[in-house]
Amino acid sequence: MIWETSELLHSLVSPLNETEVSIGANGKLVEKKVAEERGYTVEKVNTTLQVSIPYKAEGGYRKSFVSRDLYEYYVFHLYLEQISVDEAEIAARLRFHRIIVTPLLRCHIFTENQTLARERSFTIYLGGVPEDVVLVSIQLNGRDFTLPLTNTSTYKVTEVLHPNGTHGYTLTVLFDDPIVKLQFSRKAVAMQHILNVNYTLAVQPGNEPYYHETTVTALTRVSPPVFDANCSESSIHFKLDHRPFDYFWELVIGSDVLTSDLADRRGYIFSNDSQSLRLDVPLFTNGFKYQDVTLKGFSGTFEILVRVRETSEVQTSTVKTCLFSPKEFIMCSTNGKVNVVANLSLPIPSGGSPAETSLRDKSCRPKDADGTRALFSFAVNDCGAIIMLGRDSVTYRNEIIFSSVRNPENLSSKNRVLLECTYTVAGLHALFSAYKFESDTVGVGRIVHSNRIIEGPAVDPTSASTRRSVTVRPRYQPSAKYIKVSSFLKNLSNKGLHNF
């Protein structure tokens, strides 16, 4: 601070007199050396005395003041002594008191984000706090906390003192604390942690409040959820432990979002609680893909996609492949291909072999056979298939026949092994063997023996109550043509079961 006055502190002092000025504070003069150490200076500029005193010089004090913003001002009790000597060498001593007050100066309270993402916690420093201002409370994302914090608090506030008289506060909040807001950043493919902090400070004495706000953010790389998957004898088990931010993704099977309703319709076993999600996918349910089908078994693969909920962008997937070895099975695929391993130990006459069997069309022979079983792979609408229309479903039936039997219609029931694939009408795009086959969902397969039934997927189609006599359509292969079966059935006058 600088104060200027006339060289003559009083009108009685003659300008012809020689003068000497000493300086001090609070009514006490200090030696010239001490004044220099404190930064006091007195300079004569023409006929003016210029007194300069540092803001924080000893002998003065500062005060904080709130007027919308936070200000400070400095007060110094100046004490001057001027000795003048006239021509007769008579000395006159004049002592002068003056209170010097600075204009209001803005206080620069600041926050510094010292967060390190690898430590998974926010570290925020509030600095530049004047000595007569204290932190009394904080607000974190709208929730108030009075200082000092309790010992059980997960937040930490530490005071930091500085040699210049100011002080500061360091606030620590864990990323995983429930009070921290989370927002998924699609651009960064990361989780953004957000903390809004409102500091309440009070000027002492009087507790005049002053507020300082800041918002800090941090990005942490996150990975989409990943299932644990295990094989069983007849299914694949998936388990997913929940994380706080997993709601940013959705789980998809094929093109359908995994829900309890989807699981019920497809025959999955589904549970979802606050801790984990569990999915049990039985063999032959929709979504399975099969490879390497042999008499010994096959590999079944099931895939669960993980995609961003807001954009439907696929991020990752969990794919599980298991080896299955059922003794007997039937697969009815969406493209109309049927794979069957059937136990023929009872229908085959003594001395016969499963390799000597065929389907209704005797050109459709087993791909492989052993002493009791045969493997067939054929198109569902080929090999002499019988097509049966119901109200909401279409069933393709074929039969495994021992080659010595010429007329399948004359077989006794104990010698017959029927193969059935049933598709829902709503998902079926094509029908007779004259057309190319396509279905939205897999078919429900059954192997019908004389005394038992081997079923495929556990999704029951709607069956009709009546049947007519069976007529087998001849095998021929015109150019492919598609029809929607549900539209075809609307034109049928009789809504019962129809055989072709």
WOWO-V801907 format. One record per pair of residues at least 12 apart in sequence whose ideal C-beta (glycine too) atoms are under 7 Angstrom apart, sorted by the first residue. I is the first residue (numbers start at 1). J is the second residue. D is the distance in whole Angstrom. If there is no record, write none. Layout:
# WOWO-V801907
[[I:J:D] [I:J:D]]
This chain:
# WOWO-V801907
[[1:53:5] [1:55:6] [1:74:6] [1:76:6] [1:100:6] [1:102:5] [2:50:6] [2:51:7] [2:52:5] [3:51:5] [3:78:7] [3:98:7] [3:100:5] [4:48:5] [4:49:7] [4:50:5] [5:49:5] [6:47:7] [6:48:7] [7:44:6] [7:47:5] [7:48:6] [7:49:5] [9:80:7] [9:82:5] [9:94:5] [9:96:5] [10:94:5] [13:84:5] [13:92:7] [13:94:7] [14:86:6] [17:84:4] [17:85:6] [17:86:5] [18:84:7] [18:85:5] [19:82:6] [19:83:7] [19:84:5] [20:83:5] [21:42:5] [21:49:7] [21:80:6] [21:82:5] [22:81:4] [23:35:5] [23:40:5] [23:42:6] [23:51:7] [23:80:6] [24:79:4] [25:59:3] [25:60:7] [25:76:7] [25:77:6] [25:78:7] [25:79:6] [26:59:6] [26:77:5] [26:79:7] [27:79:5] [28:79:7] [29:79:6] [29:81:6] [38:57:5] [38:58:5] [39:53:7] [39:54:4] [39:57:5] [40:53:6] [40:57:7] [51:78:7] [53:76:5] [55:74:5] [56:165:7] [59:76:6] [59:77:7] [60:74:6] [60:75:6] [60:76:4] [61:75:6] [62:74:5] [63:75:7] [63:132:7] [64:107:7] [64:130:5] [64:132:5] [64:133:5] [64:203:5] [65:104:6] [66:203:6] [66:208:5] [66:210:5] [69:106:6] [70:107:4] [70:109:6] [70:210:5] [71:104:4] [71:105:6] [71:106:6] [71:107:6] [72:105:5] [72:107:5] [72:130:6] [73:101:6] [73:102:5] [73:104:6] [73:105:7] [74:102:5] [75:99:7] [75:101:5] [76:100:5] [77:99:6] [78:98:4] [78:100:5] [79:97:6] [80:96:4] [81:93:7] [81:95:5] [82:94:5] [82:96:7] [107:128:7] [107:130:6] [108:128:5] [109:126:7] [109:128:5] [109:129:6] [109:212:5] [110:127:5] [110:128:5] [111:124:6] [111:125:7] [111:126:5] [111:214:4] [112:125:4] [112:127:6] [113:216:5] [115:216:6] [115:218:5] [117:218:5] [117:219:7] [117:220:6] [120:174:7] [120:175:5] [120:176:7] [121:172:6] [121:173:6] [121:174:5] [121:175:6] [122:172:7] [122:173:5] [122:195:5] [122:216:6] [122:218:7] [123:170:7] [123:172:5] [124:171:5] [124:197:6] [124:214:7] [124:216:6] [125:168:6] [125:170:5] [126:168:6] [126:169:5] [126:199:6] [126:212:7] [127:168:4] [128:166:6] [129:166:6] [129:167:5] [129:168:6] [129:201:7] [130:166:6] [131:165:5] [131:166:7] [131:167:7] [132:203:6] [132:204:5] [133:201:5] [133:202:7] [133:203:5] [134:201:7] [134:202:6] [134:204:6] [135:147:6] [135:169:5] [135:199:6] [135:201:5] [136:200:5] [136:201:7] [136:202:5] [137:200:4] [138:171:7] [138:197:6] [138:198:7] [138:199:6] [139:198:4] [140:173:7] [140:179:5] [140:195:6] [140:197:6] [141:179:5] [141:181:6] [141:195:6] [141:196:5] [143:179:6] [154:174:6] [154:177:6] [155:171:7] [155:172:7] [155:173:5] [156:172:4] [157:169:6] [157:171:5] [158:170:5] [171:197:7] [173:195:6] [175:193:5] [175:218:7] [175:220:7] [180:193:5] [180:194:7] [180:195:6] [181:194:4] [182:244:7] [182:245:6] [184:245:7] [184:248:4] [185:219:7] [186:308:7] [186:311:6] [188:219:6] [190:219:4] [190:220:6] [190:221:5] [190:222:6] [191:220:5] [191:222:4] [191:245:6] [192:217:6] [192:219:6] [193:217:7] [193:218:5] [193:220:7] [194:215:7] [194:217:5] [195:216:5] [196:215:5] [197:213:7] [197:214:5] [198:211:6] [198:213:5] [199:211:7] [199:212:4] [222:245:6] [224:249:5] [224:306:4] [224:315:4] [224:316:5] [225:240:5] [225:243:7] [225:246:5] [225:249:6] [225:306:6] [226:318:6] [227:239:6] [227:240:5] [227:304:6] [227:318:4] [229:318:6] [229:320:4] [231:322:4] [234:282:6] [234:283:5] [235:280:5] [235:281:6] [235:282:5] [235:283:6] [236:281:5] [236:302:5] [236:320:5] [236:322:6] [237:280:5] [238:279:4] [238:304:6] [238:318:7] [239:276:6] [239:278:5] [240:276:6] [240:277:4] [241:275:7] [241:276:5] [242:274:7] [242:275:6] [242:276:6] [242:277:7] [248:308:7] [248:309:6] [249:306:5] [249:307:7] [249:308:6] [249:309:6] [249:315:7] [250:307:6] [250:309:5] [251:304:6] [251:306:6] [252:305:4] [252:307:6] [253:287:5] [253:304:6] [254:287:6] [266:285:5] [266:286:5] [266:287:7] [266:459:7] [267:282:6] [267:285:5] [267:457:6] [267:458:4] [267:459:5] [268:280:7] [268:281:5] [268:285:6] [281:302:5] [282:458:6] [283:300:6] [283:324:6] [284:331:6] [284:445:7] [284:456:4] [284:457:4] [285:457:5] [286:441:5] [286:442:5] [287:302:6] [288:300:5] [288:302:6] [289:301:5] [290:331:6] [293:339:5] [294:368:7] [294:375:7] [295:341:6] [295:368:5] [295:370:6] [295:373:6] [295:375:5] [296:325:6] [297:323:6] [297:324:5] [297:325:4] [298:324:6] [299:321:5] [299:323:6] [300:322:6] [300:324:6] [301:319:6] [301:321:4] [302:320:6] [303:317:5] [303:319:5] [304:317:6] [304:318:5] [305:317:5] [327:343:6] [328:341:6] [328:342:6] [328:343:5] [328:447:6] [328:454:5] [329:341:6] [330:419:6] [330:445:4] [330:446:7] [330:447:5] [330:454:7] [330:456:5] [331:445:6] [331:456:7] [332:380:6] [332:421:4] [332:442:6] [332:443:3] [332:444:7] [332:445:4] [332:456:6] [333:442:6] [334:439:5] [334:440:7] [334:441:7] [334:442:6] [335:437:7] [335:438:7] [336:379:5] [336:380:4] [336:381:6] [336:437:3] [337:377:7] [337:379:6] [338:378:6] [338:380:5] [338:421:6] [339:377:5] [340:376:5] [340:419:6] [340:447:7] [341:373:6] [341:375:5] [342:373:6] [342:374:6] [342:400:6] [342:417:6] [342:447:6] [343:372:6] [343:373:5] [344:357:6] [344:372:6] [344:373:6] [344:374:6] [344:400:7] [344:417:7] [345:372:4] [346:449:7] [347:402:7] [347:415:5] [347:416:7] [347:417:5] [348:402:6] [349:402:6] [352:402:6] [353:369:7] [354:366:6] [354:369:4] [354:370:7] [354:372:7] [354:373:6] [354:374:4] [355:369:4] [355:374:7] [356:402:6] [356:403:5] [357:374:6] [357:400:5] [357:401:6] [357:402:6] [357:403:7] [358:401:6] [358:403:6] [359:376:7] [359:378:6] [359:383:4] [359:384:6] [359:398:5] [359:399:7] [359:400:7] [360:383:6] [360:384:3] [360:398:6] [360:399:5] [360:401:7] [360:408:6] [361:383:4] [361:384:4] [361:475:7] [362:403:7] [364:378:5] [364:383:4] [374:400:7] [379:437:7] [380:396:5] [380:421:5] [380:437:6] [381:396:6] [381:432:7] [381:433:4] [381:437:5] [382:433:6] [382:475:7] [383:398:6] [384:398:7] [384:472:6] [385:397:7] [385:398:5] [385:433:7] [386:470:5] [386:472:6] [386:499:7] [387:431:7] [387:432:6] [387:500:5] [388:497:6] [388:499:5] [389:489:7] [389:497:6] [389:498:4] [390:462:7] [390:463:6] [390:464:4] [390:497:5] [391:462:6] [391:464:5] [391:495:6] [392:424:6] [392:425:5] [392:461:7] [392:462:4] [393:422:5] [393:423:7] [393:424:6] [393:425:6] [393:461:4] [393:462:6] [393:463:7] [394:423:5] [394:425:6] [394:428:6] [394:431:7] [394:485:6] [395:420:6] [395:422:4] [396:421:5] [397:418:6] [397:419:7] [397:420:5] [398:419:5] [399:416:6] [399:417:7] [399:418:5] [399:419:7] [400:417:4] [400:419:7] [413:450:5] [414:450:4] [416:450:6] [417:447:7] [417:449:6] [418:448:4] [419:447:6] [420:445:7] [420:446:4] [420:448:7] [421:443:4] [421:445:5] [422:443:6] [422:444:4] [422:461:5] [423:439:5] [423:443:5] [424:441:6] [424:461:6] [425:485:5] [425:486:5] [425:489:6] [426:486:6] [427:439:5] [427:440:3] [427:441:5] [428:485:4] [429:482:6] [429:484:6] [430:482:5] [430:483:6] [431:483:6] [431:485:5] [431:488:7] [432:473:6] [432:500:7] [433:473:6] [433:475:6] [434:476:7] [434:478:6] [435:480:7] [435:481:5] [435:482:7] [435:483:6] [436:480:4] [436:482:6] [438:482:7] [442:457:6] [444:456:6] [444:457:5] [444:459:6] [444:461:6] [464:496:5] [464:497:4] [465:496:7] [466:496:5] [466:497:5] [467:497:5] [467:499:6] [468:498:6] [468:499:5] [469:499:7] [470:499:5] [471:499:7] [471:500:6] [473:500:6]]
